[in-house]
């Protein structure tokens, strides 16, 4: 595109550059991910001071219109006027997190642009991502899963640290997904699960299925980050329903036990239990039970159907997107249910 610079205009030249780029986006002359001239190129071609071009680019960066890529240059990051810019900060991209991501995309349609980043449960990584992008988005959508499963005190300290980081985001721009943080002040959006009470209620709704098993075993991995509130919900159910229960860190080295209902979080543990049941000629749903976390299409057909406890991940994404599009705040508990199939 050609930049329109009027030497006689009362509008500062840096602002003319900004307006030219915004106009180029509006009329479709500039598109997302298109590279702009470098500061030196633009200053030389239009006889502008280098500081003038740099100031214009800095304004556009702050407004989230362009982004700079080290060693490559400046690129358009906005596709058109009126679109929301959303930064999605997930802990990991598992099968069900993808459902949430695509649900956000589908609900937004062309009304928003989502940039996805992964913090991998690491508060330091999260801090870096957040501070690099503050002021450049309309909304910051965060999955606040930051746990140290080996030390409660360390976990508390880390979560407090994350609370401080989240407080740096204006509350009307913050969206919490999957987990709410009651200690975080402000009028933010939250679409969340209540892990302890949700699991308890789901197990209670399947009490008629669990009745035939003498023992309940939760496979809660030590090397994968999961909310520890799930342990509390599991233990509460075992105590209240007077069931023998135990917690294992893995299925490796464990021989499947008839008369036991297993509750598994990881798909690798699920596969191991199914293999063992077949090897020992144990029928799922009669001799041994399996209850898996988080619905996926595979679990509907695996071993004639795996019983699942799961939140509605698609609805979670839809609810969050609609609240952002309508510029509303609020806290919404996402539905959680037991899906009955043959494995229990």
VENTAUR-V746800 format. One line per field, one symbol per residue. phi: phi as a letter, one per 40 degrees, with the letter a starting at -180 (. if undefined). psi: psi as a letter, one per 30 degrees, with the letter a starting at -180 (. if undefined). A space follows every 10 residues. Layout:
phi->???
psi->???
This chain:
phi->.cccbbcccc cdcccccdcc cccccccgcb bdgcccdcdc cccccbfbcc cccccccccc cccgcbbbbd gbhbbcbbca cgccbbbbbb cabcdccccc ccccdcccfc cabbbbbbbf gbcccccccc ccbcgbbcbb cbcccbbbcc accccccccd dcdccccccd ccbcbcbgac bdccchbcca babbdccccd cccccbdccc dcbcabbccb ccbbcbcccc cccccccdcc bfbcaabbca ccgbcdbdgb bcbbbccccd cccccccccc fbccgbcabb bbcgcbdccc bcfghbcbba cccccdcccc ccccccfbbi bbcccbacbc accb
psi->lkkjjjfgkf kkeeeeeeee eeeeeefgfk lkgkklllee eeeeeghlke eeeeeeeeee eefgellkjk feakkkfkfl kfkkkkjjjl eliaefeeee efeeeeeebg flkkkkkkfh gjeeeeeeee ffgkfflekj jkjhjjkjff jeeeeeeeee eeeeeeffkk fffkkkkekl jffkllilkk jlljeeeeee eeeefgeeef efkfkkkkjj kfgkjlkffe eeeeeeeeee ghkkllklfl fkfkkkkkgk kkjkekfeee eeeeeeeeeg hkkkfdekkk klkjkleeff fkhgkkkkkk ljeeeeeeee eeeeeghlll kkkkkklkjk aff.
